[in-house]
Amino acid sequence: MRTDLLLDRLAGEPGERDAPLGGALLGPLDELLVSLDQDLAHRGIVARVFDVTGQSSASAVRRSESAARRRFTLGQYPARGVPEPVAIIGASGALGFGLAARWGRAGVPVLLGSRDPDRALEAAGRARAAVAGGSFDGAANEDAARGAPIVVLSVPFRSQSETLTNLRDTLREGQIVVDATVPLAAAVSGKATRTLGVWQGSAAQQAQEMVPEGVTVVSALHTVGAPSLADLDAELGEDILVCGDKKADKGRVARLIELIPGLRAVNAGALEMARIVEQLTPLLISVNVRYKVHAGIRLTDLPDADHWA
């Protein structure tokens, strides 16, 4: 198995210069279906869609306007019993798309974000084609991040700083950013089995310095493989190490992760532990190259009780 295909789990967006080429995991684009308000309403979510003039109109979305003109805000979060929406930044990449498909199948409304709104809409269309009845919509990164309380950052390390800078005026107090970034040396044309030194200690700690005050960064999703996520017939059975400084925020992320059957969220400690967890990615790449598999990790002897209760 080629190393560049294994790197797809880092969710580089297809078409980026020097990015791996595995972002298109599923079949051709199905037709882009209905507007966000229609798509989420049946799940108990009140959403409003605006055109660039600020006028609320469902027909404005149904017109064949450019996706770059579409903006949405979420009027309220879901009613009790309905999962909160999640925004995935870099969702047209392999890891982001795999997460979107799995969460969508679990009933989570998913907002797929990309620098290019048209690419985001295309990814949402592929997700709808893969997951019948799933709630998916695509938009520019800023609009996607604006519409969900939890924002998953699944971009290559070389794009992390620029992406967070562009989202600084969008992210708001109380939101959680789940950072899945790994500082692989491949970002500077080095080996995928090596990492770069990050001044702050880890990519997640760098992200925490960059987000606005009141936004919490939680580190997670570094060891689950994009090919396994994207193969909806594949049974998962692995642990996801979750690092963060607030247990309540880690708990919300853990609940979201565990909506995907076969994934167990494990409390790995404070955010500073991300510097160790991020190193597991190049280790798994090295193992997977040699065994030609998509291995994950599983910890033994953990209690069966609900740690996040």
C-alpha positions as CSV (number, residue, x, y, z in Angstrom):
1,M,0.0,0.0,0.0
2,R,1.4,3.4,-1.0
3,T,2.3,5.8,1.8
4,D,0.5,8.6,0.1
5,L,-2.8,6.7,0.2
6,L,-2.3,6.1,3.9
7,L,-1.9,9.8,4.3
8,D,-5.4,10.3,3.0
9,R,-6.6,9.9,6.6
10,L,-5.2,13.3,7.3
11,A,-7.9,14.7,5.1
12,G,-6.0,16.8,2.6
13,E,-8.5,18.4,0.3
14,P,-8.4,17.0,-3.3
15,G,-6.9,19.4,-5.7
16,E,-4.5,21.1,-3.3
17,R,-1.0,21.4,-4.6
18,D,1.1,18.5,-3.3
19,A,-1.9,17.0,-1.5
20,P,-2.6,13.2,-1.7
21,L,-5.1,12.1,-4.2
22,G,-7.5,9.9,-2.3
23,G,-10.2,12.3,-1.3
24,A,-12.7,10.9,-3.8
25,L,-13.5,7.7,-1.9
26,L,-17.0,7.0,-3.2
27,G,-18.8,7.0,-6.5
28,P,-19.7,9.9,-8.8
29,L,-21.6,12.9,-7.5
30,D,-25.3,12.4,-7.1
31,E,-27.5,15.4,-7.7
32,L,-27.4,18.0,-5.0
33,L,-30.7,17.7,-3.3
34,V,-32.6,20.1,-1.1
35,S,-31.8,23.2,0.9
36,L,-30.5,23.1,4.5
37,D,-33.7,24.2,6.1
38,Q,-35.6,21.4,4.4
39,D,-32.9,18.9,5.1
40,L,-32.7,19.5,8.9
41,A,-36.4,20.4,9.6
42,H,-37.5,16.8,9.8
43,R,-34.8,16.2,12.5
44,G,-36.2,18.9,14.8
45,I,-33.7,21.6,13.9
46,V,-34.8,25.1,13.1
47,A,-32.5,26.5,10.4
48,R,-32.7,29.6,8.2
49,V,-31.0,30.0,4.9
50,F,-30.0,33.4,3.5
51,D,-28.9,34.6,0.2
52,V,-26.3,37.4,0.0
53,T,-29.0,40.1,0.4
54,G,-29.9,38.7,3.8
55,Q,-33.4,37.7,2.7
56,S,-34.6,34.4,4.1
57,S,-35.7,32.3,1.3
58,A,-35.7,28.6,0.6
59,S,-36.2,29.2,-3.1
60,A,-32.9,31.2,-3.1
61,V,-31.1,28.0,-2.4
62,R,-33.0,26.0,-4.9
63,R,-32.0,28.4,-7.7
64,S,-28.9,27.4,-9.5
65,E,-26.9,30.1,-7.9
66,S,-23.2,29.6,-7.2
67,A,-22.6,27.8,-3.9
68,A,-20.3,30.7,-3.0
69,R,-23.4,32.8,-2.5
70,R,-25.0,30.5,0.1
71,R,-24.8,31.3,3.8
72,F,-26.7,29.7,6.7
73,T,-27.1,30.2,10.4
74,L,-28.6,27.8,12.8
75,G,-31.7,29.3,14.6
76,Q,-31.5,26.8,17.5
77,Y,-29.9,23.6,18.4
78,P,-31.8,20.3,18.2
79,A,-34.5,19.3,20.5
80,R,-33.8,16.8,23.2
81,G,-33.1,13.3,21.8
82,V,-31.9,14.7,18.5
83,P,-28.1,14.9,18.1
84,E,-26.4,18.3,17.8
85,P,-25.2,19.2,14.3
86,V,-21.4,18.9,13.7
87,A,-19.4,21.0,11.3
88,I,-16.4,19.3,9.6
89,I,-13.8,21.7,8.2
90,G,-11.9,20.0,5.4
91,A,-14.8,17.6,4.8
92,S,-14.0,17.0,1.2
93,G,-10.8,15.3,2.3
94,A,-10.6,11.6,3.2
95,L,-10.9,11.7,7.0
96,G,-13.5,14.5,7.0
97,F,-15.7,12.7,4.5
98,G,-15.4,9.4,6.3
99,L,-16.5,11.0,9.6
100,A,-19.3,12.8,7.8
101,A,-20.7,9.6,6.3
102,R,-20.5,7.7,9.7
103,W,-22.1,10.5,11.7
104,G,-24.7,11.1,9.1
105,R,-25.7,7.4,9.2
106,A,-25.9,7.7,13.0
107,G,-28.5,10.5,12.6
108,V,-26.2,13.5,13.2
109,P,-26.8,16.5,11.0
110,V,-23.5,17.2,9.3
111,L,-22.3,20.5,7.8
112,L,-19.4,19.8,5.4
113,G,-17.0,22.7,5.0
114,S,-14.4,23.5,2.4
115,R,-12.5,26.5,1.2
116,D,-14.4,26.1,-2.0
117,P,-18.2,26.1,-1.4
118,D,-18.8,24.1,-4.6
119,R,-16.4,21.4,-3.4
120,A,-18.3,21.3,-0.1
121,L,-21.6,20.9,-1.9
122,E,-20.1,18.1,-4.1
123,A,-18.9,16.3,-1.0
124,A,-22.4,16.7,0.6
125,G,-23.9,15.2,-2.5
126,R,-21.6,12.2,-2.3
127,A,-22.5,11.8,1.3
128,R,-26.2,11.8,0.5
129,A,-25.6,9.2,-2.2
130,A,-23.7,7.0,0.3
131,V,-26.1,7.4,3.3
132,A,-29.8,7.3,2.5
133,G,-31.7,9.6,4.8
134,G,-28.7,11.3,6.1
135,S,-28.7,15.0,6.8
136,F,-25.8,16.7,4.9
137,D,-25.2,20.2,3.6
138,G,-22.1,21.8,2.2
139,A,-20.8,25.4,2.5
140,A,-17.7,27.5,2.8
141,N,-15.7,26.8,6.0
142,E,-16.8,30.0,7.7
143,D,-20.5,29.2,7.1
144,A,-20.1,25.6,8.2
145,A,-18.3,26.6,11.4
146,R,-21.0,29.2,12.2
147,G,-23.7,26.5,12.1
148,A,-22.6,24.0,14.8
149,P,-21.5,23.9,18.4
150,I,-18.8,21.4,17.7
151,V,-16.4,22.0,14.8
152,V,-14.0,19.3,13.6
153,L,-10.8,20.5,12.1
154,S,-9.6,17.8,9.6
155,V,-7.1,19.6,7.4
156,P,-3.4,18.9,6.7
157,F,-1.0,20.4,9.2
158,R,0.3,22.9,6.5
159,S,-3.3,24.3,6.3
160,Q,-4.1,24.4,10.0
161,S,-2.8,27.9,10.8
162,E,-4.3,29.5,7.7
163,T,-7.7,27.8,8.3
164,L,-7.9,28.9,11.9
165,T,-6.9,32.4,11.0
166,N,-9.7,32.5,8.5
167,L,-12.2,31.2,11.2
168,R,-11.1,33.6,13.9
169,D,-14.0,36.0,13.3
170,T,-16.4,33.1,12.9
171,L,-15.8,30.9,16.0
172,R,-17.6,32.1,19.1
173,E,-17.4,31.6,22.8
174,G,-18.7,28.2,23.9
175,Q,-17.9,26.3,20.7
176,I,-15.6,23.3,20.7
177,V,-12.9,22.8,18.1
178,V,-11.9,19.1,17.7
179,D,-8.4,19.2,16.3
180,A,-7.4,16.1,14.3
181,T,-4.3,17.6,12.8
182,V,-0.9,15.8,12.8
183,P,2.3,17.7,12.2
184,L,3.8,15.1,9.8
185,A,7.0,15.9,8.1
186,A,5.2,15.2,4.8
187,A,3.9,18.8,5.1
188,V,7.4,19.9,4.1
189,S,8.1,17.0,1.7
190,G,9.6,14.9,4.4
191,K,8.7,11.3,5.4
192,A,5.2,10.4,6.6
193,T,6.7,8.4,9.4
194,R,8.3,11.5,11.0
195,T,6.8,14.6,12.6
196,L,7.7,18.2,12.8
197,G,8.5,20.0,16.0
198,V,5.8,22.4,17.0
199,W,6.8,25.3,19.3
200,Q,3.7,25.0,21.4
201,G,4.2,21.3,21.9
202,S,1.6,19.9,19.6
203,A,-0.7,20.9,16.7
204,A,-3.6,20.9,19.2
205,Q,-1.9,23.3,21.6
206,Q,-1.0,25.5,18.6
207,A,-4.7,25.5,17.7
208,Q,-5.7,26.5,21.2
209,E,-3.5,29.5,21.0
210,M,-5.1,30.5,17.7
211,V,-8.8,30.2,18.5
212,P,-10.7,33.1,20.1
213,E,-11.1,33.3,23.8
214,G,-13.9,31.1,25.1
215,V,-13.4,28.5,22.4
216,T,-12.1,25.1,23.6
217,V,-9.8,22.8,21.6
218,V,-10.1,19.1,22.2
219,S,-7.6,16.8,20.5
220,A,-9.0,13.5,19.0
221,L,-9.3,11.3,15.9
222,H,-5.7,10.8,15.2
223,T,-5.6,7.0,15.0
224,V,-8.8,6.1,13.1
225,G,-8.2,5.4,9.4
226,A,-10.1,7.2,6.7
227,P,-10.5,4.1,4.5
228,S,-12.1,2.2,7.4
229,L,-14.5,5.1,8.1
230,A,-15.5,5.5,4.4
231,D,-16.2,1.8,4.0
232,L,-19.6,1.8,5.6
233,D,-19.7,-2.0,5.5
234,A,-16.5,-2.2,7.6
235,E,-17.0,-3.0,11.3
236,L,-14.9,-0.7,13.5
237,G,-13.5,-1.8,16.9
238,E,-11.0,0.7,18.2
239,D,-10.3,3.4,20.7
240,I,-10.1,7.2,20.1
241,L,-7.8,9.0,22.6
242,V,-9.3,12.3,23.6
243,C,-7.2,15.1,25.1
244,G,-8.4,18.4,26.6
245,D,-8.3,20.6,29.6
246,K,-12.1,20.5,30.4
247,K,-13.7,17.1,31.1
248,A,-17.2,18.5,30.3
249,D,-16.0,19.5,26.8
250,K,-14.2,16.2,26.3
251,G,-17.3,14.5,27.3
252,R,-19.4,16.2,24.6
253,V,-16.8,15.2,22.0
254,A,-16.7,11.6,23.4
255,R,-20.5,11.3,23.1
256,L,-20.2,12.4,19.5
257,I,-17.4,10.0,18.7
258,E,-19.3,7.1,20.3
259,L,-22.3,7.7,18.1
260,I,-20.2,5.9,15.5
261,P,-20.6,2.1,16.2
262,G,-17.3,0.5,17.2
263,L,-15.5,3.6,18.4
264,R,-14.8,4.1,22.1
265,A,-13.6,7.4,23.4
266,V,-10.8,7.2,26.0
267,N,-9.9,10.1,28.3
268,A,-6.2,10.6,27.6
269,G,-5.7,13.6,29.9
270,A,-5.0,17.2,29.4
271,L,-4.5,18.9,26.1
272,E,-0.7,18.8,26.6
273,M,-0.9,15.0,26.1
274,A,-1.8,15.6,22.5
275,R,2.0,15.9,21.8
276,I,2.2,12.2,22.5
277,V,-1.1,11.1,20.9
278,E,-0.2,12.9,17.6
279,Q,3.0,10.8,17.4
280,L,0.8,7.6,17.1
281,T,-0.2,8.6,13.6
282,P,3.3,8.1,12.0
283,L,3.7,5.0,14.1
284,L,0.5,3.5,12.6
285,I,1.5,4.6,9.2
286,S,4.7,2.6,9.6
287,V,2.8,-0.4,10.8
288,N,0.1,-0.2,8.1
289,V,2.7,0.0,5.3
290,R,4.4,-3.2,6.5
291,Y,1.2,-5.2,7.1
292,K,-0.9,-3.6,4.4
293,V,-3.8,-3.0,6.7
294,H,-5.6,-0.1,8.3
295,A,-4.8,-0.8,12.0
296,G,-6.0,1.3,14.9
297,I,-5.4,1.1,18.6
298,R,-7.3,-0.6,21.5
299,L,-6.5,-0.3,25.2
300,T,-7.0,-3.2,27.5
301,D,-8.4,-3.5,31.0
302,L,-10.5,-0.3,31.0
303,P,-13.6,-0.5,33.2
304,D,-17.0,-1.0,31.5
305,A,-18.6,1.9,33.5
306,D,-19.5,5.0,31.6
307,H,-16.5,7.3,32.2
308,W,-18.2,10.4,30.8
309,A,-21.3,10.2,33.0
